[in-house]
Amino acid sequence: MTKEIDDLSKAIALGTMASDLLQKSHVKEHTRTSASGAVSQVSAYDDKRQKAADASKTAETNQAKHNWNDPRDTRVVAADHAEAAFAHIDALKHAATNEDINHHLHAASRHLQSNHSMHDFADDQSQPKVPLKNQSSRPADPTGARATRVSNYAKEISQAANGATDAEETSEGLNKKSSLHMLAMEQHHRAEESHMKVANQHFTSDPKKREDAMQLAQWHRDQSEKHGKEVRRLSGISISARSTAISASEKAYRTGKPEDHKAAADLHRAAVKLNYDSEGASEGEKQAQEHDKKAAQAKPEHTLHGGDEKTATSITHKGEKYHATGKEGHRFKDGVKVREFSTRVDTSDPKDRVEKDARVWLGHDGKVEED
């Protein structure tokens, strides 16, 4: 018994984060006056962050001193963890930075798991175990009261996730939505398991209760999968932006063109705005800066002489000089108008002629293609 209690205490305590690490919001909404009379600005997030921190402290303090041998006491502390979880979810909805969002996500997930684990422990101590076919014994929940409670938690978190209206054009918006859907996915999975326990307990004794519980379990499974798909969709937005940036990098290093390096830098910075992983965002900015340097260092492949793309009389391309021939046409792949340039100088003096007659086509868009 003692070892079981110690192991559970360690498991619940694992991952506990100090509340004073939370970063404060700078959105001003109202003032707070301390006991000494000092007035300070307070935001809505500051209030919710403090409430979440206080709820975490209450749950952890009561857990440390409660009587593990009293199932009723264990359930009281489990309720404290549930209260702390929803306080962190409320704070998460108002958080403005990825650091704060991630903190509340991990804290809420930890408290929800602690609530679940402590109820498991209390049920195990207070009720007889029901042997299940081809399975080890599990704590009984004959009335389905616990399954109903877990279901209600899942529904409440689902409502928060589905009601999130944060913009998906920022990493914070993506992170917040993804975090809420992830919590909903986890809790619906717990609800599915809880209802399956009820179904198994009534496997032969009450077919009607068994069927009802199985239907509820299936509903929660479907909801969990739905939220999981939304998590993947939101993650995919950031992943797709990073993949596009990586492809642009490959092209830039392959061609060496300054315009390609500039395009790659812009795409990396666009991806950084959608990346809610701090290390990934830092690496993306590093890649963008590297492309900026390459774009500044790269030398143009051609130089125009005597005019612009439409009027130049000659062009130097890759160290070779080409002269306008007067011929014009259109680029096959995109229809852009092009002009022909040749290394042959069309004069009567043989010495002005070259044996090699190479040609390039200069588009009005500035792109040069070799013949």
C-alpha positions as CSV (number, residue, x, y, z in Angstrom):
1,M,0.0,0.0,0.0
2,T,2.7,2.5,1.0
3,K,4.6,1.9,-2.3
4,E,1.5,2.4,-4.3
5,I,0.8,5.7,-2.5
6,D,4.4,6.9,-3.0
7,D,4.3,6.0,-6.7
8,L,1.0,7.8,-7.3
9,S,2.2,10.9,-5.5
10,K,5.3,11.0,-7.6
11,A,3.4,10.5,-10.8
12,I,0.9,13.3,-10.0
13,A,3.7,15.6,-8.9
14,L,5.8,15.0,-12.0
15,G,5.9,18.0,-14.2
16,T,4.8,20.6,-11.6
17,M,5.8,24.0,-12.7
18,A,6.3,27.1,-10.4
19,S,3.6,29.6,-10.9
20,D,6.0,32.6,-10.7
21,L,7.5,31.6,-14.1
22,L,4.4,32.9,-15.8
23,Q,4.9,35.9,-18.0
24,K,2.6,38.9,-17.4
25,S,0.3,40.4,-20.0
26,H,0.5,44.1,-20.8
27,V,-3.1,44.6,-21.7
28,K,-4.4,47.2,-19.3
29,E,-8.0,46.9,-18.1
30,H,-8.3,47.9,-14.5
31,T,-6.4,48.7,-11.3
32,R,-5.7,46.8,-8.1
33,T,-5.0,48.5,-4.7
34,S,-2.8,46.6,-2.3
35,A,-3.1,46.6,1.5
36,S,-0.5,49.3,1.6
37,G,-2.5,51.5,-0.7
38,A,-0.3,51.0,-3.8
39,V,-2.3,51.0,-7.1
40,S,-1.2,48.8,-10.0
41,Q,-2.5,48.2,-13.4
42,V,-4.1,44.7,-13.9
43,S,-5.2,43.0,-17.1
44,A,-7.9,40.3,-17.5
45,Y,-5.2,37.8,-18.2
46,D,-3.2,38.8,-15.0
47,D,-6.3,38.0,-12.9
48,K,-6.9,34.6,-14.6
49,R,-3.3,33.7,-14.4
50,Q,-3.2,34.4,-10.7
51,K,-6.4,32.4,-10.1
52,A,-4.9,29.5,-12.0
53,A,-1.7,29.7,-10.0
54,D,-3.7,29.8,-6.8
55,A,-5.8,26.8,-7.8
56,S,-2.7,24.8,-8.6
57,K,-1.2,25.7,-5.3
58,T,-4.3,24.6,-3.4
59,A,-4.5,21.3,-5.3
60,E,-0.9,20.5,-4.7
61,T,-0.9,21.6,-1.0
62,N,-4.0,19.6,-0.2
63,Q,-2.7,16.6,-2.1
64,A,0.5,16.6,0.0
65,K,-1.3,16.6,3.3
66,H,-4.4,14.5,2.6
67,N,-5.1,11.0,3.8
68,W,-4.4,8.4,1.0
69,N,-6.2,5.8,3.1
70,D,-9.5,7.7,3.0
71,P,-11.1,7.5,-0.5
72,R,-13.4,10.5,0.4
73,D,-10.4,12.7,1.1
74,T,-8.8,11.5,-2.1
75,R,-11.9,12.5,-4.1
76,V,-11.9,16.0,-2.5
77,V,-8.3,16.5,-3.7
78,A,-9.2,15.1,-7.1
79,A,-11.9,17.8,-7.3
80,D,-9.3,20.4,-6.5
81,H,-7.2,19.2,-9.4
82,A,-10.3,19.5,-11.7
83,E,-10.9,23.1,-10.5
84,A,-7.2,23.9,-11.2
85,A,-7.4,22.4,-14.6
86,F,-10.3,24.6,-15.7
87,A,-8.7,27.7,-14.1
88,H,-5.7,27.1,-16.4
89,I,-8.0,26.5,-19.4
90,D,-9.7,29.8,-18.7
91,A,-6.3,31.5,-18.4
92,L,-5.1,29.8,-21.6
93,K,-8.0,31.4,-23.6
94,H,-6.7,34.9,-22.6
95,A,-3.0,34.3,-22.8
96,A,-1.1,36.4,-25.4
97,T,2.2,34.7,-25.7
98,N,3.3,31.1,-26.7
99,E,5.2,30.8,-23.4
100,D,2.0,31.4,-21.4
101,I,-0.1,29.3,-23.7
102,N,2.2,26.3,-23.3
103,H,2.4,26.8,-19.6
104,H,-1.3,26.6,-19.2
105,L,-1.7,23.7,-21.6
106,H,0.8,21.6,-19.7
107,A,-0.7,22.6,-16.3
108,A,-4.3,21.9,-17.4
109,S,-3.3,18.5,-18.8
110,R,-1.4,17.6,-15.7
111,H,-4.3,18.5,-13.4
112,L,-6.8,16.6,-15.5
113,Q,-4.6,13.5,-15.4
114,S,-4.2,14.0,-11.6
115,N,-7.9,14.2,-11.2
116,H,-8.3,11.0,-13.2
117,S,-5.6,9.1,-11.4
118,M,-6.8,10.1,-7.9
119,H,-10.3,9.0,-8.7
120,D,-8.9,5.7,-10.0
121,F,-7.0,5.3,-6.7
122,A,-10.1,6.2,-4.6
123,D,-12.3,3.8,-6.5
124,D,-9.7,1.1,-6.1
125,Q,-9.7,1.5,-2.3
126,S,-13.5,1.9,-1.8
127,Q,-15.2,-0.4,-4.1
128,P,-14.9,-4.1,-5.0
129,K,-13.1,-5.0,-8.1
130,V,-15.1,-6.6,-10.9
131,P,-13.3,-9.3,-12.9
132,L,-13.5,-8.7,-16.6
133,K,-13.2,-11.4,-19.2
134,N,-9.7,-11.6,-20.6
135,Q,-8.7,-8.4,-18.6
136,S,-7.3,-7.6,-15.2
137,S,-9.7,-6.4,-12.6
138,R,-10.7,-2.7,-12.6
139,P,-12.4,-0.4,-10.1
140,A,-16.2,-0.6,-10.3
141,D,-18.4,2.3,-11.3
142,P,-21.9,0.6,-11.1
143,T,-23.9,3.8,-11.3
144,G,-21.9,5.4,-14.0
145,A,-21.6,8.6,-11.9
146,R,-17.9,8.9,-12.5
147,A,-18.2,8.3,-16.2
148,T,-20.8,11.1,-16.3
149,R,-18.5,13.5,-14.5
150,V,-15.7,12.7,-16.9
151,S,-18.1,13.2,-19.8
152,N,-19.1,16.6,-18.6
153,Y,-15.5,17.7,-18.3
154,A,-14.9,16.6,-21.9
155,K,-18.0,18.5,-23.1
156,E,-16.9,21.7,-21.4
157,I,-13.4,21.6,-22.9
158,S,-14.9,20.8,-26.3
159,Q,-17.1,23.9,-26.0
160,A,-14.0,26.0,-25.2
161,A,-12.1,24.5,-28.2
162,N,-14.9,24.8,-30.7
163,G,-15.6,28.4,-29.6
164,A,-12.1,29.7,-30.0
165,T,-12.0,32.5,-32.6
166,D,-8.3,33.3,-32.5
167,A,-6.7,34.1,-35.9
168,E,-4.9,31.3,-37.6
169,E,-2.4,33.8,-39.2
170,T,-0.3,34.0,-36.1
171,S,1.6,31.4,-34.1
172,E,-0.2,32.4,-30.9
173,G,-3.6,31.9,-32.5
174,L,-2.6,28.5,-33.9
175,N,-1.1,27.4,-30.6
176,K,-4.1,28.4,-28.6
177,K,-6.6,26.6,-30.8
178,S,-4.4,23.6,-31.0
179,S,-3.9,23.4,-27.3
180,L,-7.6,23.6,-26.5
181,H,-8.4,20.9,-29.1
182,M,-5.6,18.7,-27.7
183,L,-7.0,19.0,-24.2
184,A,-10.5,18.1,-25.5
185,M,-9.1,15.1,-27.4
186,E,-7.4,13.8,-24.2
187,Q,-10.5,14.2,-22.0
188,H,-12.8,12.6,-24.5
189,H,-10.5,9.6,-24.6
190,R,-10.7,9.4,-20.8
191,A,-14.5,9.6,-21.1
192,E,-14.5,6.8,-23.6
193,E,-12.5,4.6,-21.3
194,S,-14.8,5.5,-18.3
195,H,-18.0,4.5,-20.2
196,M,-16.4,1.3,-21.5
197,K,-15.7,0.4,-17.8
198,V,-19.4,0.8,-17.1
199,A,-20.3,-1.3,-20.2
200,N,-18.0,-4.1,-19.1
201,Q,-19.4,-4.1,-15.5
202,H,-22.9,-4.6,-16.9
203,F,-21.7,-7.1,-19.6
204,T,-24.1,-9.8,-18.5
205,S,-26.1,-8.3,-15.6
206,D,-27.8,-5.5,-17.5
207,P,-27.7,-5.5,-21.3
208,K,-29.6,-2.2,-21.5
209,K,-27.0,-0.3,-19.4
210,R,-24.2,-2.0,-21.2
211,E,-25.6,-0.9,-24.6
212,D,-26.1,2.7,-23.4
213,A,-22.6,2.9,-22.0
214,M,-21.1,1.5,-25.2
215,Q,-23.0,4.1,-27.3
216,L,-21.6,6.9,-25.0
217,A,-18.1,5.4,-25.3
218,Q,-18.4,5.4,-29.1
219,W,-19.6,9.0,-29.1
220,H,-16.6,10.1,-27.0
221,R,-14.3,8.2,-29.3
222,D,-15.7,10.0,-32.3
223,Q,-15.3,13.4,-30.5
224,S,-11.7,12.6,-29.6
225,E,-10.9,11.7,-33.2
226,K,-12.6,15.0,-34.3
227,H,-10.5,17.1,-32.0
228,G,-7.4,15.1,-33.1
229,K,-8.1,15.9,-36.7
230,E,-8.3,19.6,-35.8
231,V,-5.0,19.4,-34.0
232,R,-3.4,17.9,-37.1
233,R,-5.0,20.5,-39.4
234,L,-3.7,23.4,-37.2
235,S,-0.3,21.9,-37.0
236,G,-0.3,21.3,-40.7
237,I,-0.6,25.1,-41.4
238,S,2.8,25.7,-39.7
239,I,4.4,22.5,-41.1
240,S,3.3,23.5,-44.7
241,A,4.8,27.0,-44.3
242,R,8.1,25.5,-43.1
243,S,8.1,23.0,-46.0
244,T,7.6,25.8,-48.5
245,A,10.4,27.7,-47.0
246,I,12.7,24.7,-47.1
247,S,11.9,24.1,-50.8
248,A,12.7,27.8,-51.5
249,S,16.0,27.4,-49.7
250,E,17.0,24.4,-51.8
251,K,16.2,26.3,-55.0
252,A,18.2,29.4,-53.8
253,Y,21.3,27.4,-53.0
254,R,20.9,25.5,-56.3
255,T,20.6,28.6,-58.5
256,G,22.6,31.1,-56.4
257,K,20.4,33.9,-57.7
258,P,19.9,36.9,-55.3
259,E,16.2,37.0,-56.1
260,D,15.8,33.3,-55.1
261,H,17.7,34.0,-51.8
262,K,15.4,36.9,-51.1
263,A,12.3,34.9,-51.8
264,A,13.6,32.1,-49.4
265,A,14.3,34.7,-46.7
266,D,10.7,36.1,-47.0
267,L,9.2,32.6,-46.8
268,H,11.3,31.6,-43.8
269,R,10.0,34.7,-42.0
270,A,6.5,34.0,-43.0
271,A,6.9,30.5,-41.5
272,V,8.4,31.9,-38.3
273,K,5.1,33.9,-37.8
274,L,3.2,30.6,-37.8
275,N,5.7,28.5,-35.7
276,Y,4.7,28.2,-32.1
277,D,7.8,26.2,-31.2
278,S,10.4,28.7,-29.9
279,E,13.4,26.6,-31.1
280,G,11.9,26.1,-34.5
281,A,11.0,29.8,-34.8
282,S,14.6,30.8,-33.8
283,E,16.0,28.4,-36.5
284,G,13.7,29.8,-39.1
285,E,14.9,33.4,-38.4
286,K,18.5,32.1,-38.6
287,Q,17.8,30.6,-42.0
288,A,16.2,33.9,-43.2
289,Q,19.2,35.9,-42.1
290,E,21.5,33.5,-43.9
291,H,19.6,34.0,-47.2
292,D,19.7,37.8,-46.6
293,K,23.5,37.6,-46.6
294,K,23.6,35.4,-49.7
295,A,21.2,37.7,-51.6
296,A,23.5,40.7,-50.7
297,Q,26.7,38.8,-51.8
298,A,25.3,37.3,-55.0
299,K,26.4,38.8,-58.3
300,P,23.9,39.3,-61.1
301,E,24.2,36.8,-63.9
302,H,23.8,39.5,-66.6
303,T,24.3,43.3,-67.1
304,L,22.4,45.4,-69.6
305,H,24.0,48.0,-71.9
306,G,22.4,50.9,-73.7
307,G,18.9,50.6,-72.1
308,D,16.6,48.5,-70.1
309,E,15.0,45.1,-70.9
310,K,13.0,46.6,-73.7
311,T,15.7,48.9,-75.3
312,A,19.2,47.5,-74.4
313,T,21.5,47.2,-77.4
314,S,23.7,44.5,-75.7
315,I,23.9,42.3,-72.7
316,T,26.8,40.7,-70.8
317,H,25.6,37.3,-69.6
318,K,28.0,35.0,-67.6
319,G,31.0,37.0,-68.8
320,E,30.0,36.8,-72.5
321,K,28.8,39.8,-74.4
322,Y,25.7,39.5,-76.6
323,H,24.3,42.0,-79.1
324,A,20.7,42.7,-79.9
325,T,19.6,41.1,-83.2
326,G,16.3,42.9,-83.5
327,K,14.3,39.6,-83.3
328,E,11.5,39.4,-80.8
329,G,9.1,36.7,-79.7
330,H,7.3,35.3,-76.7
331,R,8.5,32.8,-74.1
332,F,6.7,29.6,-74.6
333,K,6.0,28.7,-71.0
334,D,4.5,32.0,-69.8
335,G,4.0,34.2,-72.9
336,V,6.3,37.0,-71.8
337,K,7.7,39.0,-74.6
338,V,11.5,38.3,-75.3
339,R,14.3,39.8,-77.4
340,E,17.1,37.8,-79.1
341,F,20.8,38.6,-78.4
342,S,23.7,37.0,-80.2
343,T,27.5,36.9,-79.9
344,R,27.7,37.5,-83.7
345,V,28.3,41.1,-84.7
346,D,26.6,41.7,-88.0
347,T,29.1,44.0,-89.8
348,S,31.0,43.8,-93.1
349,D,34.4,43.6,-91.3
350,P,35.3,39.9,-90.9
351,K,37.3,40.6,-87.8
352,D,34.1,41.8,-86.0
353,R,32.7,38.3,-86.5
354,V,33.2,35.4,-84.1
355,E,33.2,31.8,-85.0
356,K,30.7,30.8,-82.3
357,D,27.2,32.2,-82.7
358,A,25.6,31.8,-79.2
359,R,22.3,33.3,-78.5
360,V,20.2,34.2,-75.4
361,W,16.7,35.6,-75.0
362,L,16.0,38.5,-72.7
363,G,12.5,38.8,-71.4
364,H,10.7,42.0,-70.6
365,D,10.6,40.6,-67.0
366,G,14.4,40.7,-66.8
367,K,14.9,36.9,-67.0
368,V,17.5,35.6,-69.4
369,E,17.3,32.1,-71.0
370,E,20.0,30.5,-73.1
371,D,19.1,29.3,-76.6
